[in-house]
Amino acid sequence: MDRLLDNGQESRPCCRYLSNIYVGNLCCDSYTVLPNMFSGQVYDIFLKKHTRVGITVVQNGHVEGLVTRNHMDHMMSGQYGYSLYARRPISVIMDRRPLVVDFQMPVDMVAKMAMARPAEKLYDCIVVTHGGRYAGIVTIKALLEKSVEIEVSNARHQNPLTGLPGNILIEQYLSECIKVNQPFTVLYIDIDNFKAYNDVYGFEKGDCIIMMLARLLETCAPRTAFVGHVGGDDFIIVLKTYAVEILCEQLIAAFDKQVRDGYTPEDLQKGFIVAKNRKGEIEQFPVMSISIAGVTNKKSDVRDVFHLAELAVGLKKRCKRRWTSSYIVE
């Protein structure tokens, strides 16, 4: 039997958070029969309700197989179909390998599994178990409708440039971390001298730098980390650990190397560009760097998302006093 009882390959928390509607929320209780029930009796159950798409074969709470309306119609049709199978147990003609998933499997993951089935099983309903015991079925129609709803919701809450979770999802995820009160570190990352670069090289080049940093964060951060885009050149990484120094050093090394591709050889040779500062005065701005401010709940409780932001502001100011990429974690 094709079972998927866990979440399979681990995906980023942002992906799971965006689609944390479990398939169990969609399942409905289907008619169940024992493996030794005659196929003719099962066929009669289908005939009495034309909207019934599947019947689950269950023994002592455990899923033994699935019978779909289409398969039953096919087996009972023809000149000898009914007479051949009507008095035989349903276990003879049932699908012994339906897709069976756990109640807490995210909807988007189940949809991918369902669409990866062979063509003849593509529209079969999915059997749902809870604690290893039968819980119900989910139709493909219900699954696809909810998947589309999730995709639309995801797109609405993702940053349009990078595709990373935006402010609403960031706040939701941080609030959840604070509520659970387990070890975490929040890294606030932004680019130094980005505005000057944007003024000199233009917004298109500036967007390329932001995209570069976004992909870099996704590549370097472990799969268990949440990566979000606050907006502009501000990003966030949330990790369920206090050991983040190596990651910070990797991010700085990778950024300092890749950011040079965004400058002309002449500007790299000079080591700076000339642009107006926020006061409108002409100033020399070094090659862009990144500042990483890390806030943890190691030594003190974090009250809420706003408290987190307050703690990060002070650390970012200290980082920006340095003229090179740097990080501070407290």
Salt bridges, closest charged atoms under 4 A:
ASP2 OD1 - ARG97 NH2 2.56
ASP95 OD1 - LYS121 NZ 3.29
GLU145 OE2 - LYS141 NZ 2.76
GLU149 OE2 - LYS146 NZ 3.20
GLU176 OE1 - LYS179 NZ 3.60
ASP190 OD2 - LYS316 NZ 4.00
ASP190 OD2 - LYS320 NZ 2.94
ASP192 OD1 - LYS320 NZ 2.48
ASP199 OD2 - LYS195 NZ 3.07
GLU218 OE1 - ARG215 NH2 2.97
ASP234 OD1 - LYS316 NZ 3.61
ASP267 OD1 - LYS270 NZ 3.34
GLU330 OE2 - ARG318 NH1 2.86
